[in-house]
Amino acid sequence: MTAQQFDEWIAFYQLEPFGLAAEDAEWAHWKAIYTNYHLKKGKRAPKPEKFLLFSEKKMDASDYFEAGEEEDW
């Protein structure tokens, strides 16, 4: 692979992500749909970002249970 081809693949990936990150985002979307469908009325729906397995932000378990924030689901 030439350097030019490699640069083209990088540009393509920035426009149309593929691989693990794209698959993770797609599954997070479907998990959010499923969860939101089964929520009781009046409950706050979680966003797809809540279901990402891999994210840019590094988190530990305490980030999911912030003080004073109660999960509705």
C-alpha positions as CSV (number, residue, x, y, z in Angstrom):
1,M,0.0,0.0,0.0
2,T,1.4,3.4,-0.9
3,A,1.4,6.4,1.4
4,Q,-1.2,8.0,-0.9
5,Q,-3.5,5.0,-0.7
6,F,-3.1,5.0,3.1
7,D,-4.0,8.7,3.3
8,E,-7.1,8.0,1.1
9,W,-8.2,5.3,3.5
10,I,-7.8,7.6,6.5
11,A,-9.9,10.2,4.7
12,F,-12.6,7.6,3.9
13,Y,-12.7,6.4,7.5
14,Q,-13.3,9.9,8.7
15,L,-16.3,10.2,6.4
16,E,-17.6,6.6,6.8
17,P,-16.3,4.9,9.9
18,F,-16.1,1.2,9.8
19,G,-14.9,-1.6,12.1
20,L,-15.3,-1.9,15.9
21,A,-16.2,1.8,16.6
22,A,-19.0,1.9,14.0
23,E,-20.4,-1.5,15.1
24,D,-20.4,-0.3,18.8
25,A,-22.3,2.8,17.8
26,E,-24.9,0.8,15.8
27,W,-25.4,-1.6,18.7
28,A,-25.7,1.2,21.2
29,H,-28.4,2.7,19.0
30,W,-30.4,-0.6,19.0
31,K,-30.0,-1.1,22.7
32,A,-31.4,2.4,23.4
33,I,-34.4,1.7,21.1
34,Y,-35.1,-1.6,22.9
35,T,-34.7,0.0,26.4
36,N,-36.8,3.0,25.5
37,Y,-39.6,0.8,24.2
38,H,-39.8,-1.1,27.5
39,L,-39.7,1.9,29.8
40,K,-42.6,2.7,32.0
41,K,-44.5,5.9,31.2
42,G,-43.0,9.0,32.7
43,K,-39.5,7.6,32.9
44,R,-36.5,9.4,31.3
45,A,-35.2,7.6,28.3
46,P,-31.4,7.0,28.2
47,K,-29.5,8.1,25.1
48,P,-27.5,5.7,22.9
49,E,-24.2,7.1,24.3
50,K,-25.1,5.4,27.6
51,F,-24.8,2.0,25.9
52,L,-21.4,2.5,24.2
53,L,-18.8,-0.1,25.2
54,F,-15.9,1.9,23.8
55,S,-15.8,5.7,24.0
56,E,-13.3,8.5,23.7
57,K,-13.7,9.5,27.3
58,K,-12.1,7.1,29.7
59,M,-14.5,6.3,32.6
60,D,-14.4,4.1,35.6
61,A,-17.4,2.6,37.4
62,S,-17.9,5.7,39.7
63,D,-18.7,7.8,36.6
64,Y,-21.8,5.7,36.1
65,F,-23.0,6.4,39.6
66,E,-22.5,10.1,40.2
67,A,-23.6,11.4,43.6
68,G,-27.1,12.8,43.5
69,E,-27.9,11.5,40.0
70,E,-30.5,8.7,40.0
71,E,-31.1,6.5,37.1
72,D,-34.7,6.2,35.8
73,W,-34.2,2.8,34.1
